[in-house]
């Protein structure tokens, strides 16, 4: 056994298992399985040209040396990113804990109550600090959250505004530059006209539907926006406010001023800067806009016993239902980071947050006074944490960098200084000394923080916040550690059992990949730090782009998109820019097969495209003749085809080369959805099948954890035609020479977690990557062979094989009174998370085992579903008091004195022998979704206040 080979640790099946698996599948070896699974015409002719695989030890040494090239200066750059203290109890028990970071999105609420409670805490924090009525469970970053606010306000225009095509959106010139760039990107295809200007001279014309303000302004000035918002409301102009979350502890909330939407980032609440991300953005609005609200909302409901239970509510993943009529393509969040930010609020409570905000403000006031005393003045009349100092920027910069300090320099005569919770008195004295030297003055020394405040009376917050018990009960480390552990025990994650979600690829997130994220020289870098301070990052990111180019067969990569859905959008916007660069502004038709992910039509609609849905054959493949007809019919206006490969139905379609050629012959480009890239790496690639651009889900194929519903990274890889159009950033230039404006706020998106995928590729190498794909295919076909005879398999390839996933058809069980949801809930009693339910076909289970699962675990899962199949046979349509309909069974049920069910306690809780060894108990009974939607509550108020009498 080659103990230092990472592939040995990443790939589940042992060499000794393979013959048994091959025999079960009905092949003699891997070569035969691949021949029967994979179209020969798209096989790569040679191995991927990647560096030799590193051992875990070699990689950790390498990444440590690479990290030493990053220089961790004191950062006062601000612009939405600040050094933050990650409480060690949160770092160790959440950020570094696989019980939290390996969980999936909480669609199966009964086994996700801990995460849901943590997110409810987060939502409560946002609602109360912003003064709004409803908040979601996080978005991707502040820039994209602002774009979502613009889209929501556009969607909720008045009837007259829609009738008159009112399309102007005012953007205050105080907005963060990266936010403006994202707004420019998102507004253009929707025909929203951005008007950037001074909010104090805005004329409130009738052709505006909305406005967005920055609070405080980008260089620190605190404005009283109440008058602006009131005047806007009188003209039926709705106002969004992008607000610094820590400032809202001290400043009057935007909700109190009358804002319609409040957005921002919670990075300051204990999340590392990480060269730009991942961070949890927040989005809060009025209850009347809840149906137009993007992302996920955690709501309070009840379970089958009437007890309090949490679940995702309302518009969750609404684009999968509304498709091209959706207002957003967002189907993810930043759950792990939102959990951390919410727990930061729990740990500090309202008094602790006030202490932190007061200290930050006092640091700014103290510095302003000291600078003034030596003749260096700043111009903000009211500020929270940021000073705008008049000084010779070049002189200050040279002296500051010599002292390992970063400020922001808006122009030659100005320096912006943003203070943060890490700022100490010694830091303040160094700042004063830097400016004194630049001005040729003697420095002054401060020995204590100022007690006065530099805010107007109207701008100071007087309302209370976070009065709920949870924010006032866990302030010692022991208390918080136990609270975190209590929630963790309510969640089923990969550290308990496999999560076989089709299309979601829940593979191992190896410890060696994760460890560097906690290294200060990786997680403490500001995204706008000078390039010479981020050489480790720039080297790693460039290398990762090259690795992804090799794997996809493409010429260029942008790591900027923060999720798969954002990657889809970025890819389509690059296609749009390509056509426009050739004068083909009319090319706007996007062909999408009916089997596509719901995000595909939603993304195409956001990119301003006209969507035409093409047919699927009874075998689940693209109907090539229908596609041909649609392509020819629209050849003058064809922009692109969106295709998933292998298909969403888990099949390698042999006609894929014909399909992509057909699109090219009619003037279009091919966008490949990379959701199923796990079944391509090392065997084929998007370039080989004829695609022009693909997005990759680094949180699927390339081992970034799902984090309970985020973070995710969705980079795009493109061919030579599209390289010039890769997205840029207004502060740190990225992308091509005809770059589109920003897709997300940070230049390289969630750069910190890109380390995970970099490590995954470095440690597997070409052979390990190909072997991972092969074992993913083997595991899926082994499971398929075991299920045959028990469950109908909905689609198979031409030789009867699955790709890396398969769909079990459960629709016929309705005649037994059993729905697919009953099977999903019953699996919890067996200790497993359900596969993907009713997607892409209603009434089915889509199963993907991944290469990381070992034979014993796969057999346990197969045994569970086969056992459930026997339970289905024993059911009848007129009997709903069955083990399936009552699932899941909680510990409270099993230990209750009364047992009013027609089956034994043992059958309920321990239907198979292995379960007793490692029993996972759902903490609530089946959740009542309809009740939760009828009685929407998304904050920490006690459920008794909302229960029907």
C-alpha positions, 0 to 999 in steps of 0.5 A: 500500500503506497501510504503517501499517495493522496489518491489512495486516501481520496478514492474509496474502493480498495484494489481488493474490492474491484473484482467484486464490483466488476463482477456485480456490474458485469464487466471484466475490468475498468476498460470494458466498463468505460468502453460500454459507458463512454462514447469513443469519439470523445475520449482524450488521446493522451493524459492531462499535462499536469505536474506530478502528484504531490503527497499530502506532506509535500503539498502542505510544505509547498503551500506553506512556502507559497504562502510565505510570499504573501505579505500580511501588512496592517490593512486600513484599505476598507472598501467593504473588506476589513481585518476581523477577529475570528473567535477561536471557539468559532474557528475551531468548532465551525470553520475547521469542523467537518460536521459543519463544512461537509453538510449539504443545503438543508433541503431535508429539514428534519436532519438539518435543524442545527444549521437551520437554527444557526441561519435563523440566528443570522437572519435575526441579526440582519433583520434587527440591525438593518431595521427591516422585516425579513432577511434571507439566509445570505447571498454571495457578496455585497456587489451581487447583493446590490445587483439583486436589490436592483433587480428586485426593485425593478420587478416590484415597480408599480403598474404605471411604471411597468406600463411606461417602461420606467427603467432608470436606476440612480446610483450614488457616487458614494457606492463602492467601486466594485459594487458599481461595476457589478451593477453595470454588468447586471443592468445592461442586458435588462435594459436598466439605465444606471445614472450615477450622481450626487444624492444631494443634488438628485432631481427625483424625476419620474423616469426613475424606479429606484436608487441605491445609497452607500451607508456610510459612504465609500470614504467614510462620510455618514449621511442622514438619508432619511430626507432623500428616502422620504422624497423618493418614496413620494415619487414612487422611487424605492431606495436600497441601502448598502450598509456596513453591518458593524456600523449599524450597531452604532448608526440609525438603521436604514429601516428606520429611514424608510429603506425598501431593501438593505444589503451588505456583507457580514465579513466584519462579523468574524470572517477572514478577508481571504483575498476577497472571499468567501464572505456572507452577503446579507439581503433584507427587505419588507415583507411585501416583497418576500415573493420577489426576494432572491435566495433562501429564507429560513422559516419557522414551522411545526412538525407532525407533533405540532412542535417547533421545526425549521425549514427553508421557506417560500421562494427557495430555489424559485428559479427551478420552478419559474425558470426564465420568469425567475427574478434571480438565478441564485440557488446557493448562499454562503451558509458556512460563513453566515453561520460563523457571522451569526455565531459571532453575534451570538457570542458577543451579544448586543453588549459585546457588539456595542463594545466592538463598534465603540472601540472602532469608532473611538480609534477613528476619532482618536486618530483624527484628533491627533492628526489634526493636532499636527496640522493634518486634517481629514474632511469627513464631518461625521464618520463611523470608522473611516477618515478621508485625510488630505495629504500627499498620497505618494509620500504617505504611501511610500512611508506606510509601506515601509512600515508594512501598513496599507491605506487606500489612495483615492487620488494624489491628495487624499488618503482613506483610513478604515479602522477595524476591531483589530486596531490597537493603540500602538497601531494608531500611534504608528499611523500618526507617525506615518502622517507626521513623517510625510508632513515633516512634523513631529509626531504625537503619542496617544495613550488612551482612546477618545470618548467623544463621538463624531456623529450627529445626534440624528445618526446615532442609533437609539433602538435596541437589538438582539434581545432574544435569549440566544444572543444573551446566553452564550458569552463564555467559551464553554457556553458557546462550544456546547451550543455549537456542538448541540446544533451540530448533533442535529445535522447529518453531514459527510462525517456521519455517512455518504450523501448521494445527491445526484448532480451535487457531487458530495465528495471528500473534502480532504483535511490536507486541502482544508488546512491552509485556509487557517494559515494567516498568510493566506486568510489575512490578505485584503483583496485590494492589497498591492500585487507585490504583497499577494505574490503567493496568491497570484502564483497559486491563482494563475497556476489553478487557472492553468490547471483548469485550462488543461483539464477543460482543454480551453485557453483561459479561465476566470475565477471571479464567479462565486457560484455555479449560477454566477458562472453560468451568467458570466459565461453567457455574458462573455458569449454576448460580448463576443457577438456584440464585438462582431456587430451581431447585436441581434444574436440573442436566441438561447436554445435550452433542452427541456432537461436542463437545470432550472438555473440555465433559463434563469441565467439566460433571461438575466443575460437578456436572451430570448429562450427557446426550449428544445425537446427531449427524447423518451430516452432522456437525450436531447432530441437532435432533430428538434434541436436542428429545426430550432437552430436552423429556424433561428440561425440569423439570431442564434446566440448559443446553446446551453447543454449539460454533459453528461446529461442531467439524466446521467447519460453520455449522449453520443450525439454531442459532437453532432449537436455542438457542430450544428450550433456552430454551423448556424452561427451560435456558440456552445455553453456547457454547464459543468455540473457533471464535470465529475464524469469528464475529468481526465477522460474527455473535456468540454473543448473536445465535445465542441463547447466554447465556454463552460463553468465549473463547480469547484464545490462539486468536482474540485472538492470545495465543501458545500458548507451546508449551502455555500461557499461555492465557486463557479469559474468559467473556462473559455476557448480562444474566441472568448478569452478577450471578454473574461471579466475585470475588476475596477480596482485590480484589473483582471480578465481580457483586453475587451473585458466585461465589467465585474461579475462579483465584487472581488477580483478573484471571487472567493480566492481563499477557498480556491486553495482547496481545488488547487490542493486537490489537483496538485495532490491527485495529478493527472493519473489521480484525477482520471482515476477519480472519474473512473471510480465515480463511474464504477461506483454509480454502475455498481449501485445501478446493478444492485438496484436493478430488480428493485427500482426502475432505472429511468435512463441508461446509455446506449449499452445500458450503463449510467454515467456517474449518476442514475435516476430511480423512478419512484412514480409507480409506488403511488399505487401503494400510497407511497410518494418519493418524499416518503422514501426520502424521509425514511432514509433518515431512519437508516442514517442517510441523507436523501438523494436529489428528490424530484429533479430533473424528473418529478417523483424520482431519486437522482443518485450520485455516489462519488469516487470517495465512497468505499464499497462498505458504505455504498453497500450500506446505502444500497441495503437501505434503499432495498430494505425500503423497497420491501417496506413499500411492497408491504404498504397499501394505498388506504393505510397511512399509519405506516413506517414510511408515512410516519418517518422519520422517527425521533428519539422522543417517539422511541422513548415515549411511554405510549407507542401507538403504531402498528409496527415495532419500535425496532422496525422504526429505528433499527430496520437493519443491523448496522444502524445500531452501531452508529444511529443518527437521530432526526431531531424533529418529526416530519416538517409541515411545509405548508404551515410554514409558508402560511405563517412565515416567521424568519427570525428568533421570535418564540413559536408560541407567538404564532401558533394557532390557538 
